[in-house]
Amino acid sequence: MNKNPHSNNLLLNLGIASLNEMQEMAQEAILNDTNVLLLSPTGSGKTLAFLLPIFQIIDPEVKGVQCLILVPSRELGLQIEQVWKKMGTDYKVNVCYGGHSIETEIKNLSNPPALLIGTPGRIADHLDRGTFTTEKIKTLVLDEFDKSLQLGFHEQMSYIISRLSQLNKRVLVSATSDIEIPKYTRVVHPTILDFIPDNEETTNLSLKRIVSKEKDKINSLFQLICSLKSESALIFCNHRDAAERISDTLNDKGIYSTYYHGGMDQEERERALIQFRNGSVNYLVTTDLAARGLDIPEMKHVIHYHLPSKEDEFTHRNGRTARMLASGTAYVITHESEKKMDYLDYGMPVLSVENHTTLPKAPEFQTIYVSGGKKNKLNKIDIVGFFSQKGKLEKGDLGLIEVKDFISFAAVKSSKVKELLKNIREEKMKGKKYKIEVARKVIKKIEE
């Protein structure tokens, strides 16, 4: 069944010993059936479940895009790309999304990838421009297609699918059940793989309630964070301005946080996520945008500052913790004036946090910005070598390094930043002088 000899190494490259039941069943269905609907909870490994069979379907003799994956957000697209690259398949992949340089994307597509990932709006734009051809595309994946429908991408998705005349395989993926499949997908009588449990709350997830005495719950949030023993947390609220206000207030109180929402430009959003991922910021205050499809570490703590109106969004938020075999806690901060949500059992254990006022430890790392990236022929090894040799950093002083198209970010131990910048001030990396400095924070108040 598998045409490609490299596939046995893919799991090794990902550091995975074996597939779970959902992934095995998905692989078999996607390889053998024309239409597949895969329903599985957040964090269960759906991305790998469809990427492995895609790898087996791709024909190494064919030049051009063979599989198209449509995603509702740039973050999910980048996450899928990252998994594909970690697999080490030798097949080119590109991601296209709004806010990314269209010129860069057109240049990338001039040497077409076997696997193309994109948001519906941007892929439709490329089809209009004729920057890639569709006659070799035989497989279509709509990942988190329920979210794409919620976001109103019907028109673009319908247009894209109408242009894919050679499709012989369609895969729809969602973490939510009971969704009506639009006719334009041409998915008829799919093989349904439903792994969403009747009771979606996993036994590994603890729910705790904090009762705020004040209508403005910020003091209760502050005390709760102080009780978490300096462990990082994801804080959900319902509105963009609330995310900014809460983050600003936490920073004023000495807690390193940043915010993340759909009103920020792409660079700010990426910067916030990078700083959260690499430990420069320990608390991310966000809207439901971060409930799904984000490449962020497994969280022990998810905090609901506001409750969402729908149960499925509550479930997706909680899916950021207690994933797979890990355990985690979701905290709900309530005030008596708030409307009670039907989906929530208010009889959950109540946690008292009033006596907690000791600030969490400051982040271990700071993020260093480098004004060059992949397109400047820089990679992680170059940055590690330069920071170690010229910057005199030791092995433990460097954390996560992320190299983008034209910029890069490196986590450096806070205590070593000053010395590093002094040592490399006049130095060149690979024969070129780059601007290297502490990355601008979305929130600057603590530094000031």
TORROBA-398109 format. One record per residue (C-alpha): residue in one letter; x, y, z. Coordinates in steps of 0.1 Angstrom, whole numbers. Layout:
<atoms>
{code: A | X: X | Y: Y | Z: Z}
...
</atoms>
This chain:
<atoms>
{code: M | X: 0 | Y: 0 | Z: 0}
{code: N | X: 28 | Y: 24 | Z: 8}
{code: K | X: 48 | Y: 35 | Z: -23}
{code: N | X: 74 | Y: 53 | Z: -3}
{code: P | X: 103 | Y: 36 | Z: 15}
{code: H | X: 109 | Y: 66 | Z: 39}
{code: S | X: 75 | Y: 62 | Z: 58}
{code: N | X: 89 | Y: 39 | Z: 85}
{code: N | X: 112 | Y: 68 | Z: 96}
{code: L | X: 84 | Y: 94 | Z: 99}
{code: L | X: 73 | Y: 84 | Z: 134}
{code: L | X: 109 | Y: 83 | Z: 145}
{code: N | X: 114 | Y: 118 | Z: 132}
{code: L | X: 84 | Y: 130 | Z: 152}
{code: G | X: 96 | Y: 111 | Z: 183}
{code: I | X: 64 | Y: 90 | Z: 183}
{code: A | X: 66 | Y: 53 | Z: 191}
{code: S | X: 32 | Y: 43 | Z: 176}
{code: L | X: -1 | Y: 57 | Z: 163}
{code: N | X: -32 | Y: 59 | Z: 185}
{code: E | X: -64 | Y: 41 | Z: 175}
{code: M | X: -79 | Y: 72 | Z: 158}
{code: Q | X: -48 | Y: 78 | Z: 137}
{code: E | X: -46 | Y: 41 | Z: 126}
{code: M | X: -83 | Y: 41 | Z: 116}
{code: A | X: -80 | Y: 75 | Z: 99}
{code: Q | X: -50 | Y: 64 | Z: 79}
{code: E | X: -68 | Y: 33 | Z: 66}
{code: A | X: -100 | Y: 52 | Z: 57}
{code: I | X: -82 | Y: 81 | Z: 40}
{code: L | X: -61 | Y: 57 | Z: 19}
{code: N | X: -90 | Y: 35 | Z: 9}
{code: D | X: -121 | Y: 57 | Z: 8}
{code: T | X: -132 | Y: 86 | Z: -14}
{code: N | X: -149 | Y: 108 | Z: 12}
{code: V | X: -139 | Y: 108 | Z: 49}
{code: L | X: -153 | Y: 128 | Z: 78}
{code: L | X: -129 | Y: 127 | Z: 108}
{code: L | X: -143 | Y: 139 | Z: 141}
{code: S | X: -119 | Y: 139 | Z: 171}
{code: P | X: -112 | Y: 161 | Z: 201}
{code: T | X: -87 | Y: 189 | Z: 202}
{code: G | X: -52 | Y: 175 | Z: 211}
{code: S | X: -59 | Y: 140 | Z: 199}
{code: G | X: -34 | Y: 141 | Z: 170}
{code: K | X: -57 | Y: 148 | Z: 140}
{code: T | X: -30 | Y: 166 | Z: 120}
{code: L | X: -8 | Y: 135 | Z: 119}
{code: A | X: -39 | Y: 113 | Z: 112}
{code: F | X: -43 | Y: 130 | Z: 78}
{code: L | X: -7 | Y: 139 | Z: 70}
{code: L | X: 6 | Y: 103 | Z: 71}
{code: P | X: -19 | Y: 90 | Z: 45}
{code: I | X: -13 | Y: 121 | Z: 24}
{code: F | X: 24 | Y: 113 | Z: 24}
{code: Q | X: 15 | Y: 78 | Z: 11}
{code: I | X: -8 | Y: 92 | Z: -16}
{code: I | X: 17 | Y: 117 | Z: -30}
{code: D | X: 33 | Y: 104 | Z: -62}
{code: P | X: 71 | Y: 112 | Z: -63}
{code: E | X: 70 | Y: 112 | Z: -101}
{code: V | X: 44 | Y: 140 | Z: -104}
{code: K | X: 55 | Y: 176 | Z: -104}
{code: G | X: 30 | Y: 202 | Z: -91}
{code: V | X: 5 | Y: 206 | Z: -62}
{code: Q | X: -10 | Y: 172 | Z: -54}
{code: C | X: -28 | Y: 179 | Z: -21}
{code: L | X: -45 | Y: 211 | Z: -9}
{code: I | X: -53 | Y: 216 | Z: 28}
{code: L | X: -77 | Y: 245 | Z: 36}
{code: V | X: -76 | Y: 259 | Z: 71}
{code: P | X: -95 | Y: 287 | Z: 89}
{code: S | X: -64 | Y: 305 | Z: 104}
{code: R | X: -28 | Y: 312 | Z: 95}
{code: E | X: -18 | Y: 297 | Z: 129}
{code: L | X: -33 | Y: 263 | Z: 121}
{code: G | X: -17 | Y: 264 | Z: 86}
{code: L | X: 17 | Y: 270 | Z: 101}
{code: Q | X: 12 | Y: 243 | Z: 127}
{code: I | X: 4 | Y: 217 | Z: 100}
{code: E | X: 35 | Y: 229 | Z: 80}
{code: Q | X: 56 | Y: 224 | Z: 111}
{code: V | X: 44 | Y: 188 | Z: 116}
{code: W | X: 50 | Y: 180 | Z: 79}
{code: K | X: 85 | Y: 194 | Z: 81}
{code: K | X: 93 | Y: 174 | Z: 113}
{code: M | X: 81 | Y: 142 | Z: 95}
{code: G | X: 111 | Y: 147 | Z: 71}
{code: T | X: 93 | Y: 136 | Z: 39}
{code: D | X: 115 | Y: 153 | Z: 12}
{code: Y | X: 83 | Y: 168 | Z: -3}
{code: K | X: 81 | Y: 205 | Z: -5}
{code: V | X: 53 | Y: 223 | Z: 15}
{code: N | X: 41 | Y: 259 | Z: 13}
{code: V | X: 16 | Y: 279 | Z: 35}
{code: C | X: -4 | Y: 308 | Z: 21}
{code: Y | X: -24 | Y: 332 | Z: 42}
{code: G | X: -36 | Y: 368 | Z: 45}
{code: G | X: -10 | Y: 392 | Z: 60}
{code: H | X: 19 | Y: 372 | Z: 45}
{code: S | X: 38 | Y: 387 | Z: 16}
{code: I | X: 20 | Y: 378 | Z: -16}
{code: E | X: 52 | Y: 383 | Z: -36}
{code: T | X: 70 | Y: 358 | Z: -14}
{code: E | X: 42 | Y: 333 | Z: -18}
{code: I | X: 41 | Y: 338 | Z: -56}
{code: K | X: 79 | Y: 332 | Z: -57}
{code: N | X: 75 | Y: 300 | Z: -36}
{code: L | X: 47 | Y: 287 | Z: -58}
{code: S | X: 68 | Y: 292 | Z: -90}
{code: N | X: 85 | Y: 259 | Z: -78}
{code: P | X: 52 | Y: 243 | Z: -68}
{code: P | X: 50 | Y: 222 | Z: -36}
{code: A | X: 35 | Y: 187 | Z: -35}
{code: L | X: 15 | Y: 199 | Z: -4}
{code: L | X: -1 | Y: 233 | Z: -3}
{code: I | X: -18 | Y: 247 | Z: 29}
{code: G | X: -37 | Y: 279 | Z: 30}
{code: T | X: -66 | Y: 300 | Z: 42}
{code: P | X: -96 | Y: 301 | Z: 18}
{code: G | X: -93 | Y: 338 | Z: 10}
{code: R | X: -56 | Y: 336 | Z: 1}
{code: I | X: -59 | Y: 304 | Z: -19}
{code: A | X: -88 | Y: 319 | Z: -39}
{code: D | X: -66 | Y: 349 | Z: -45}
{code: H | X: -38 | Y: 327 | Z: -59}
{code: L | X: -63 | Y: 309 | Z: -81}
{code: D | X: -75 | Y: 342 | Z: -95}
{code: R | X: -38 | Y: 352 | Z: -102}
{code: G | X: -31 | Y: 317 | Z: -117}
{code: T | X: 0 | Y: 313 | Z: -95}
{code: F | X: -4 | Y: 276 | Z: -93}
{code: T | X: -22 | Y: 250 | Z: -114}
{code: T | X: -49 | Y: 226 | Z: -101}
{code: E | X: -49 | Y: 197 | Z: -126}
{code: K | X: -26 | Y: 176 | Z: -104}
{code: I | X: -46 | Y: 182 | Z: -71}
{code: K | X: -63 | Y: 149 | Z: -63}
{code: T | X: -67 | Y: 152 | Z: -26}
{code: L | X: -85 | Y: 180 | Z: -6}
{code: V | X: -84 | Y: 183 | Z: 32}
{code: L | X: -107 | Y: 208 | Z: 50}
{code: D | X: -92 | Y: 210 | Z: 85}
{code: E | X: -114 | Y: 225 | Z: 112}
{code: F | X: -139 | Y: 231 | Z: 85}
{code: D | X: -166 | Y: 239 | Z: 111}
{code: K | X: -145 | Y: 269 | Z: 121}
{code: S | X: -141 | Y: 279 | Z: 84}
{code: L | X: -179 | Y: 278 | Z: 81}
{code: Q | X: -184 | Y: 299 | Z: 113}
{code: L | X: -160 | Y: 325 | Z: 99}
{code: G | X: -180 | Y: 328 | Z: 68}
{code: F | X: -156 | Y: 313 | Z: 42}
{code: H | X: -185 | Y: 296 | Z: 23}
{code: E | X: -180 | Y: 316 | Z: -9}
{code: Q | X: -142 | Y: 312 | Z: -11}
{code: M | X: -144 | Y: 275 | Z: -3}
{code: S | X: -171 | Y: 269 | Z: -29}
{code: Y | X: -151 | Y: 287 | Z: -55}
{code: I | X: -119 | Y: 268 | Z: -47}
{code: I | X: -136 | Y: 234 | Z: -48}
{code: S | X: -153 | Y: 243 | Z: -81}
{code: R | X: -118 | Y: 248 | Z: -96}
{code: L | X: -105 | Y: 213 | Z: -85}
{code: S | X: -117 | Y: 192 | Z: -114}
{code: Q | X: -94 | Y: 162 | Z: -108}
{code: L | X: -103 | Y: 156 | Z: -71}
{code: N | X: -108 | Y: 120 | Z: -62}
{code: K | X: -104 | Y: 122 | Z: -24}
{code: R | X: -120 | Y: 146 | Z: 1}
{code: V | X: -112 | Y: 146 | Z: 38}
{code: L | X: -132 | Y: 168 | Z: 63}
{code: V | X: -117 | Y: 172 | Z: 98}
{code: S | X: -134 | Y: 187 | Z: 129}
{code: A | X: -133 | Y: 187 | Z: 167}
{code: T | X: -170 | Y: 193 | Z: 168}
{code: S | X: -198 | Y: 169 | Z: 158}
{code: D | X: -233 | Y: 176 | Z: 144}
{code: I | X: -222 | Y: 198 | Z: 116}
{code: E | X: -241 | Y: 200 | Z: 84}
{code: I | X: -218 | Y: 194 | Z: 54}
{code: P | X: -223 | Y: 220 | Z: 27}
{code: K | X: -233 | Y: 206 | Z: -8}
{code: Y | X: -205 | Y: 225 | Z: -25}
{code: T | X: -179 | Y: 202 | Z: -8}
{code: R | X: -194 | Y: 173 | Z: -29}
{code: V | X: -189 | Y: 150 | Z: 1}
{code: V | X: -216 | Y: 124 | Z: -2}
{code: H | X: -220 | Y: 95 | Z: 21}
{code: P | X: -186 | Y: 99 | Z: 38}
{code: T | X: -169 | Y: 73 | Z: 59}
{code: I | X: -175 | Y: 88 | Z: 94}
{code: L | X: -149 | Y: 83 | Z: 121}
{code: D | X: -163 | Y: 98 | Z: 152}
{code: F | X: -140 | Y: 98 | Z: 182}
{code: I | X: -157 | Y: 126 | Z: 201}
{code: P | X: -169 | Y: 111 | Z: 234}
{code: D | X: -205 | Y: 116 | Z: 245}
{code: N | X: -192 | Y: 133 | Z: 276}
{code: E | X: -164 | Y: 155 | Z: 262}
{code: E | X: -149 | Y: 163 | Z: 295}
{code: T | X: -119 | Y: 141 | Z: 299}
{code: T | X: -113 | Y: 125 | Z: 333}
{code: N | X: -78 | Y: 141 | Z: 333}
{code: L | X: -94 | Y: 176 | Z: 335}
{code: S | X: -102 | Y: 191 | Z: 369}
{code: L | X: -127 | Y: 220 | Z: 370}
{code: K | X: -125 | Y: 246 | Z: 398}
{code: R | X: -144 | Y: 277 | Z: 404}
{code: I | X: -132 | Y: 310 | Z: 419}
{code: V | X: -159 | Y: 333 | Z: 433}
{code: S | X: -151 | Y: 369 | Z: 428}
{code: K | X: -165 | Y: 393 | Z: 454}
{code: E | X: -161 | Y: 422 | Z: 430}
{code: K | X: -178 | Y: 426 | Z: 396}
{code: D | X: -144 | Y: 435 | Z: 381}
{code: K | X: -127 | Y: 401 | Z: 385}
{code: I | X: -91 | Y: 413 | Z: 380}
{code: N | X: -81 | Y: 409 | Z: 416}
{code: S | X: -94 | Y: 374 | Z: 417}
{code: L | X: -74 | Y: 366 | Z: 386}
{code: F | X: -43 | Y: 382 | Z: 401}
{code: Q | X: -46 | Y: 361 | Z: 432}
{code: L | X: -53 | Y: 329 | Z: 412}
{code: I | X: -21 | Y: 335 | Z: 391}
{code: C | X: -2 | Y: 341 | Z: 423}
{code: S | X: -14 | Y: 307 | Z: 436}
{code: L | X: -1 | Y: 287 | Z: 405}
{code: K | X: 35 | Y: 284 | Z: 417}
{code: S | X: 49 | Y: 304 | Z: 388}
{code: E | X: 35 | Y: 279 | Z: 362}
{code: S | X: 23 | Y: 295 | Z: 330}
{code: A | X: -14 | Y: 298 | Z: 321}
{code: L | X: -37 | Y: 306 | Z: 292}
{code: I | X: -64 | Y: 332 | Z: 302}
{code: F | X: -96 | Y: 333 | Z: 281}
{code: C | X: -119 | Y: 363 | Z: 278}
{code: N | X: -147 | Y: 372 | Z: 254}
{code: H | X: -136 | Y: 405 | Z: 239}
{code: R | X: -104 | Y: 420 | Z: 223}
{code: D | X: -104 | Y: 451 | Z: 244}
{code: A | X: -108 | Y: 430 | Z: 276}
{code: A | X: -78 | Y: 409 | Z: 266}
{code: E | X: -57 | Y: 441 | Z: 263}
{code: R | X: -70 | Y: 457 | Z: 295}
{code: I | X: -65 | Y: 425 | Z: 316}
{code: S | X: -29 | Y: 420 | Z: 302}
{code: D | X: -21 | Y: 457 | Z: 309}
{code: T | X: -34 | Y: 454 | Z: 344}
{code: L | X: -14 | Y: 422 | Z: 351}
{code: N | X: 17 | Y: 439 | Z: 338}
{code: D | X: 11 | Y: 469 | Z: 361}
{code: K | X: 8 | Y: 445 | Z: 390}
{code: G | X: 42 | Y: 429 | Z: 381}
{code: I | X: 30 | Y: 398 | Z: 363}
{code: Y | X: 46 | Y: 393 | Z: 329}
{code: S | X: 18 | Y: 388 | Z: 304}
{code: T | X: 9 | Y: 396 | Z: 268}
{code: Y | X: -24 | Y: 395 | Z: 248}
{code: Y | X: -34 | Y: 378 | Z: 216}
{code: H | X: -65 | Y: 384 | Z: 195}
{code: G | X: -78 | Y: 388 | Z: 159}
{code: G | X: -75 | Y: 426 | Z: 159}
{code: M | X: -37 | Y: 425 | Z: 160}
{code: D | X: -16 | Y: 425 | Z: 129}
{code: Q | X: 1 | Y: 393 | Z: 119}
{code: E | X: 36 | Y: 402 | Z: 131}
{code: E | X: 22 | Y: 412 | Z: 166}
{code: R | X: 3 | Y: 380 | Z: 169}
{code: E | X: 33 | Y: 359 | Z: 159}
{code: R | X: 55 | Y: 379 | Z: 183}
{code: A | X: 31 | Y: 373 | Z: 212}
{code: L | X: 30 | Y: 336 | Z: 205}
{code: I | X: 67 | Y: 333 | Z: 201}
{code: Q | X: 73 | Y: 350 | Z: 235}
{code: F | X: 48 | Y: 328 | Z: 251}
{code: R | X: 62 | Y: 296 | Z: 236}
{code: N | X: 98 | Y: 304 | Z: 245}
{code: G | X: 91 | Y: 314 | Z: 281}
{code: S | X: 97 | Y: 351 | Z: 278}
{code: V | X: 61 | Y: 357 | Z: 289}
{code: N | X: 43 | Y: 332 | Z: 311}
{code: Y | X: 7 | Y: 344 | Z: 308}
{code: L | X: -12 | Y: 348 | Z: 275}
{code: V | X: -45 | Y: 367 | Z: 277}
{code: T | X: -66 | Y: 358 | Z: 247}
{code: T | X: -99 | Y: 355 | Z: 230}
{code: D | X: -113 | Y: 323 | Z: 216}
{code: L | X: -89 | Y: 327 | Z: 187}
{code: A | X: -64 | Y: 307 | Z: 208}
{code: A | X: -88 | Y: 279 | Z: 216}
{code: R | X: -79 | Y: 259 | Z: 185}
{code: G | X: -52 | Y: 254 | Z: 160}
{code: L | X: -24 | Y: 272 | Z: 178}
{code: D | X: 11 | Y: 258 | Z: 182}
{code: I | X: 16 | Y: 264 | Z: 219}
{code: P | X: 29 | Y: 241 | Z: 246}
{code: E | X: 7 | Y: 218 | Z: 266}
{code: M | X: -8 | Y: 239 | Z: 294}
{code: K | X: -14 | Y: 228 | Z: 330}
{code: H | X: -37 | Y: 258 | Z: 336}
{code: V | X: -66 | Y: 273 | Z: 316}
{code: I | X: -84 | Y: 302 | Z: 331}
{code: H | X: -119 | Y: 314 | Z: 320}
{code: Y | X: -120 | Y: 350 | Z: 330}
{code: H | X: -153 | Y: 352 | Z: 309}
{code: L | X: -173 | Y: 322 | Z: 300}
{code: P | X: -182 | Y: 317 | Z: 263}
{code: S | X: -218 | Y: 316 | Z: 253}
{code: K | X: -215 | Y: 282 | Z: 237}
{code: E | X: -205 | Y: 249 | Z: 253}
{code: D | X: -183 | Y: 238 | Z: 223}
{code: E | X: -161 | Y: 269 | Z: 227}
{code: F | X: -158 | Y: 261 | Z: 265}
{code: T | X: -147 | Y: 225 | Z: 255}
{code: H | X: -122 | Y: 238 | Z: 229}
{code: R | X: -107 | Y: 262 | Z: 254}
{code: N | X: -103 | Y: 233 | Z: 279}
{code: G | X: -87 | Y: 212 | Z: 252}
{code: R | X: -56 | Y: 233 | Z: 256}
{code: T | X: -50 | Y: 214 | Z: 288}
{code: A | X: -53 | Y: 177 | Z: 300}
{code: R | X: -45 | Y: 166 | Z: 264}
{code: M | X: -39 | Y: 129 | Z: 257}
{code: L | X: -25 | Y: 114 | Z: 289}
{code: A | X: -16 | Y: 146 | Z: 307}
{code: S | X: -37 | Y: 162 | Z: 335}
{code: G | X: -47 | Y: 198 | Z: 339}
{code: T | X: -71 | Y: 222 | Z: 355}
{code: A | X: -96 | Y: 247 | Z: 341}
{code: Y | X: -105 | Y: 275 | Z: 364}
{code: V | X: -138 | Y: 295 | Z: 361}
{code: I | X: -139 | Y: 329 | Z: 377}
{code: T | X: -175 | Y: 339 | Z: 384}
{code: H | X: -194 | Y: 368 | Z: 400}
{code: E | X: -230 | Y: 366 | Z: 413}
{code: S | X: -242 | Y: 393 | Z: 388}
{code: E | X: -233 | Y: 372 | Z: 357}
{code: K | X: -257 | Y: 351 | Z: 337}
{code: K | X: -254 | Y: 314 | Z: 346}
{code: M | X: -245 | Y: 292 | Z: 316}
{code: D | X: -267 | Y: 261 | Z: 311}
{code: Y | X: -237 | Y: 239 | Z: 301}
{code: L | X: -218 | Y: 245 | Z: 334}
{code: D | X: -222 | Y: 226 | Z: 366}
{code: Y | X: -218 | Y: 253 | Z: 392}
{code: G | X: -215 | Y: 227 | Z: 419}
{code: M | X: -178 | Y: 222 | Z: 410}
{code: P | X: -152 | Y: 226 | Z: 438}
{code: V | X: -147 | Y: 262 | Z: 449}
{code: L | X: -111 | Y: 273 | Z: 453}
{code: S | X: -102 | Y: 301 | Z: 477}
{code: V | X: -73 | Y: 322 | Z: 464}
{code: E | X: -77 | Y: 353 | Z: 486}
{code: N | X: -45 | Y: 348 | Z: 506}
{code: H | X: -22 | Y: 345 | Z: 476}
{code: T | X: -3 | Y: 377 | Z: 468}
{code: T | X: 33 | Y: 365 | Z: 462}
{code: L | X: 42 | Y: 374 | Z: 426}
{code: P | X: 52 | Y: 345 | Z: 403}
{code: K | X: 89 | Y: 344 | Z: 393}
{code: A | X: 100 | Y: 366 | Z: 364}
{code: P | X: 105 | Y: 347 | Z: 331}
{code: E | X: 137 | Y: 328 | Z: 328}
{code: F | X: 142 | Y: 340 | Z: 292}
{code: Q | X: 141 | Y: 371 | Z: 271}
{code: T | X: 134 | Y: 371 | Z: 233}
{code: I | X: 162 | Y: 384 | Z: 211}
{code: Y | X: 152 | Y: 397 | Z: 176}
{code: V | X: 175 | Y: 391 | Z: 146}
{code: S | X: 168 | Y: 410 | Z: 113}
{code: G | X: 174 | Y: 380 | Z: 91}
{code: G | X: 157 | Y: 347 | Z: 83}
{code: K | X: 154 | Y: 318 | Z: 59}
{code: K | X: 154 | Y: 340 | Z: 28}
{code: N | X: 187 | Y: 355 | Z: 40}
{code: K | X: 201 | Y: 319 | Z: 42}
{code: L | X: 201 | Y: 319 | Z: 80}
{code: N | X: 191 | Y: 288 | Z: 100}
{code: K | X: 190 | Y: 277 | Z: 136}
{code: I | X: 225 | Y: 263 | Z: 135}
{code: D | X: 239 | Y: 296 | Z: 123}
{code: I | X: 223 | Y: 315 | Z: 151}
{code: V | X: 234 | Y: 289 | Z: 178}
{code: G | X: 269 | Y: 290 | Z: 165}
{code: F | X: 271 | Y: 328 | Z: 163}
{code: F | X: 256 | Y: 333 | Z: 198}
{code: S | X: 278 | Y: 306 | Z: 213}
{code: Q | X: 311 | Y: 316 | Z: 197}
{code: K | X: 309 | Y: 354 | Z: 193}
{code: G | X: 283 | Y: 360 | Z: 220}
{code: K | X: 300 | Y: 336 | Z: 245}
{code: L | X: 268 | Y: 319 | Z: 255}
{code: E | X: 269 | Y: 284 | Z: 270}
{code: K | X: 246 | Y: 256 | Z: 260}
{code: G | X: 220 | Y: 262 | Z: 287}
{code: D | X: 218 | Y: 299 | Z: 280}
{code: L | X: 199 | Y: 294 | Z: 247}
{code: G | X: 163 | Y: 284 | Z: 245}
{code: L | X: 138 | Y: 281 | Z: 216}
{code: I | X: 150 | Y: 296 | Z: 183}
{code: E | X: 124 | Y: 303 | Z: 156}
{code: V | X: 135 | Y: 313 | Z: 121}
{code: K | X: 109 | Y: 330 | Z: 98}
{code: D | X: 113 | Y: 342 | Z: 62}
{code: F | X: 131 | Y: 375 | Z: 69}
{code: I | X: 134 | Y: 377 | Z: 107}
{code: S | X: 143 | Y: 353 | Z: 136}
{code: F | X: 138 | Y: 351 | Z: 173}
{code: A | X: 159 | Y: 334 | Z: 200}
{code: A | X: 152 | Y: 329 | Z: 237}
{code: V | X: 182 | Y: 338 | Z: 258}
{code: K | X: 185 | Y: 335 | Z: 296}
{code: S | X: 176 | Y: 369 | Z: 310}
{code: S | X: 208 | Y: 371 | Z: 330}
{code: K | X: 229 | Y: 367 | Z: 299}
{code: V | X: 212 | Y: 392 | Z: 275}
{code: K | X: 233 | Y: 423 | Z: 283}
{code: E | X: 266 | Y: 405 | Z: 280}
{code: L | X: 255 | Y: 388 | Z: 247}
{code: L | X: 245 | Y: 421 | Z: 230}
{code: K | X: 277 | Y: 437 | Z: 241}
{code: N | X: 298 | Y: 408 | Z: 227}
{code: I | X: 282 | Y: 407 | Z: 193}
{code: R | X: 277 | Y: 444 | Z: 188}
{code: E | X: 303 | Y: 447 | Z: 161}
{code: E | X: 303 | Y: 411 | Z: 148}
{code: K | X: 290 | Y: 397 | Z: 116}
{code: M | X: 270 | Y: 365 | Z: 111}
{code: K | X: 279 | Y: 346 | Z: 79}
{code: G | X: 297 | Y: 377 | Z: 67}
{code: K | X: 267 | Y: 401 | Z: 72}
{code: K | X: 258 | Y: 425 | Z: 99}
{code: Y | X: 223 | Y: 420 | Z: 113}
{code: K | X: 203 | Y: 441 | Z: 137}
{code: I | X: 202 | Y: 421 | Z: 169}
{code: E | X: 183 | Y: 434 | Z: 199}
{code: V | X: 158 | Y: 426 | Z: 226}
{code: A | X: 125 | Y: 419 | Z: 208}
{code: R | X: 98 | Y: 446 | Z: 212}
{code: K | X: 71 | Y: 434 | Z: 235}
{code: V | X: 34 | Y: 438 | Z: 227}
{code: I | X: 33 | Y: 450 | Z: 263}
{code: K | X: 62 | Y: 471 | Z: 274}
{code: K | X: 50 | Y: 483 | Z: 308}
{code: I | X: 73 | Y: 462 | Z: 330}
{code: E | X: 105 | Y: 473 | Z: 313}
{code: E | X: 95 | Y: 510 | Z: 316}
</atoms>
